[in-house]
Amino acid sequence: MPPLSVKSFAKINLGLLITGKRQDGYHTLETIFAPINWYDVIEFSESEDISMSCSNVILPVDDNNLCIRAAKSLQQFAGVSRGVTMKLHKQVPFGAGLGGGSSDAATVLRVLNDLWQVNASSSDLHALAVALGADVPYFLAIKGLAYARGIGDDLDDLGFTLPYYVVTVFPEEHVSTVWAYKNFYPRFDRNIPDLKQSASDLCLIGKKELLPVFENDFEPAVFDHFPAVRLVKSNLLKAGSIFASLSGSGSAVFGLFESESEAVEAMKQLPEAYRKSLTPQGFSMEQ
């Protein structure tokens, strides 16, 4: 079999509200996931063993890597002896709140389920995905916007896409998820807005006045400790973004634009050293 190359798209969070903390230490949240046109590429080749290499030498390629863990979890679930060699061309920044590692893990599950002819059901794959990470099920099953609750793995496919151009910026700061959960400013006693309905009214009816509803609870603490990240949001708003926010636990920041020309111009105004991505209006991971 010739090598198979597959794209693994990243995501942003349109709103991320941390609603409480469970007895097991996990936090509960509500969020809207949206795909962006920023992706890693994974090349799959047949092999007797499971192994991988990565274009970014900083990232581990052993059992600490989600791709390896995903492959081994499917192998163990199916009781198969087949292996795979994976080459990860890493382009999505890590420590950015874009879900790159989770997307890669979902791609491995989906591709190997076909290559190894496992034919696992969607519910079985979902269970394997949940065990790998809370964001993995989204990338496994949904192509456009999704509403998530719980620890992020309880998903509703909203069946539509963002009607805006999205500029996503990585300000060369890495924010670990562990740090973010330890340092965010809790607001568990507030009234939680209906993110699911608000996303529907925003995308299907065009109610832009709802955009302030989509707060990110990690943003205040991240901005306090990483001023360069705060500056990116400010610059996106000055450049004409109708809404800008931190994605996930950061440090990536995204801005929504109503025209492609405004989005392109905004990218030009940001520091050259910052990695950036432009996502077209109505983007889905099927493209």
N, C-alpha and C positions, 0 to 999 in steps of 0.2 A: 504493500500500500504506500503510495506517495505521501509525504507529509501533508497534514491538513492544518491550515491556518484559520483561526477564528478570532473575531473581535470580542473583547469584553468591555462593555460600556460602563461608565461611571454614572453617578447620580448626584443630585442636590436635594436638600430638604427645604421644601416650601413650608416654613413653619416647623418648629420642634418644641413641643411643650412637655416638660418633665412634670408628671402629675403626682408622683409619690414614690415611696421606697418599700419594696417587699421585705418579708422577714429573711429571705435568703440573700439579701444584699443587693439584688438587682433593682434598678429603677424602672418605673413604668412611664410610658410616654405616649404622646400622640403626635403624628407627623404626616406630611404629604411627601412621598417620594416622587421625583421627576427625573427621567433619564437625560443625560447630556451627551453631546458628541465629542467626548474625550474618552479614549479607550486604550487598553493594553491589547496586545496580540499574543495569542498562545499557539504555538506550533506543536502538533501532536504527531508522533511517529511510533510505529509498533516496536515493541521491545519485550524481552523476557521479564525484566524487572521494572519497577516504578522509580523513575529518576527525573531530575529537571535541572535546567540551567537558567540563568537570568541575566539580562543585559545590565542590570544594576547590581554591582558587586556587593553593595551594602546589605541587600536582602538575603536572608538565609534560604538555602535550597534543600534543607533537610526536613525532618518532621515538624519543625516550627513554621514551615510555610503552608499556607492554607491549600495551595494546589496539591501538594503531596498528601496532606491530611484528607482532602476530598477524594483523591484517587484511592487511597488505602481504605477509606470508609466504605466506598462503593465496592471495592474488591472483597472486603470482608463480608459486607451485606449479601453479596451475590454468590460468595463462595467460588470465585473464579481465580485462576492462576495466571491469567494474562497480565502483562505489564504495559507500560507506556513510557516513552521519553518525551518530556515537555520542554519547550524552549519559550520562556516568558520574555517578551519584548516589552519592558516596563516603561510606560509613558504617562500613566496617571500618577500624580504625586502621592506619596504615602504620608500619613500624619496630616491629612488635608481635609478630612471629613467628606470625602467623595466616594468612599466604598470600593476603592479599586481592588483591594484584596478579596473582599466578599464577592465582587463580580467575577473575579478570576476563579474562585472556588465554585461558584454556580456554573460557570462555563465548563469546568472540568467534569462536574457531575453530569451535566446535560450531554456533553460530547461523548464521554466514556460509556454512558448508558446506551448509546447507539453503537459505538465502535466495538464494545465488548458484547453487544447483543444481550444485555442484561434484561431489558424491557421492564425495568422497575416502574411501578405505578407513580402517578404524580404525588400521591399521599406518602409513599415510601421515600421518594426523593425529597419531599418537603421535610420529613422527619430527619433525614441525613443532613439537610441544609441547616435546620434549626440547631443541630448539635455542633455545627461548624461556626455559627455566628448569627446574631439576630438579623443582620441585613441580607444574609445570603438568600433566604426564600424569595425576597423581592426580585432579585436578579434572575432567579431560576424560572419564575412563572409569569412575570408581568412585563409588558413591553412599553407601557405608557405611564400615566400617573396612578399612584396607589395611595390609599389611606391606611396607615398602620397604627396599631394600638398595642397594649401590653408592653413587652420588651422590644417591640418593633417587628415581631414575626407574625402577628395576627393581622392579616392583610385583606383589604377589599380592593379589587381591581376597578378603578373608576371608569375605565373605558374611553378616556379622552386624553388629549395632550395639551401642553402649554401653548397658548396663542401668542407667544412672545419670542423674540430672539433673546438668547441667554449668553451673556459674557461671564465666564468663570475664570477667576484669577487666583493663582497660588503665589502668595507674597514671600515665598522662600523661608517660611517659618513652619516648624513641625510641632503640632499640638497633639499629645497623646490622649486617647480616649480616657485612660485611667486618670490622668491629670485633670481633664475637664470635669469628670464626674466628682472628683474630690473638691474642686474649687468653684463650681457654679453656685449661684445665689438662689437657694430654694424659694419657691412661691407656691407651696402646696395648697394654701388655703384660698386661692383665688377662684373665680368662676372661669371654667374652661370654655372657650368659644367652640362652636361647631365647625371644626376644620374641614370636615368632609363636605358639608353643605356649602361652606364658603368657597372651597375650591371649585365646586360645581358651578356656583353662581359667577365666579370670576372667569372661568374658562369657557363656559357655555353661553352665558348671558353678557359677559363683559363688564361686570360690576367692579371696576378698578378701585372703588372706594373701600372695598373689603381688604385690600392689600395689607393695611396695618395690623390686621388680625394675625398675620403669619409671623409671629415673633419667634426668635430662637433663644431659648433659655440659657444656652451656653455663651451667647454673645457678650453680655456685660462683663463677665469675668475674663473671657479671652481678650476683649478689647482693653481691659485694665492692665493686663499683663503683657500684651503684645501690641504695642501702639502702631506698628507697621500694618497690622491687620485692620485696625480701626481706620487707618488712612485710606486703605483700598476702598472701603465702603464709601467714605466721604468723596473720594475721587470719582467713583462710579455715579454717585448721585449728581455731582457737579457736571458730569459729562452727559447728563440727560436720562439716566436710568429712572424709570418710574417707580422702581422698588429695588432695594439691595439688601443683602443679608448674609450672615455667616451660614455656611453649609455644615450640617452635622455638628461635630465638636470642633470644627475648624482644622486648619487655618484658611482654607479656601473661602473666598467670598464671591457671590454671584450678583449680577445685575440684570434686570428685565428691561428690554427695549422694544419699542413699538415698530421700529424700522431697522432694516439691516444696515443702512448707511450710518445711523446713529451708533449702532453697536460697534461697527468697524472703526468709526472715529474715536469712540471711547477707548478701544484697545490701543490705539496709537498714542493716547494721552497717558497711558500707564507706563511705569518704568520698564525699559527694554529687558531688564534681567528677570522680570517676573514671567513665569510661564502662564499662558492664557489659552482659552478655548472659546470658540464661537459655535453655538448650537442654533440651528435654524428653527424658525417658527414651526410648531406642530411636529416636533421631532419625536420619533419612537425608536426603540431598539431593534425594530424589524428593518430599518433602513440600512 
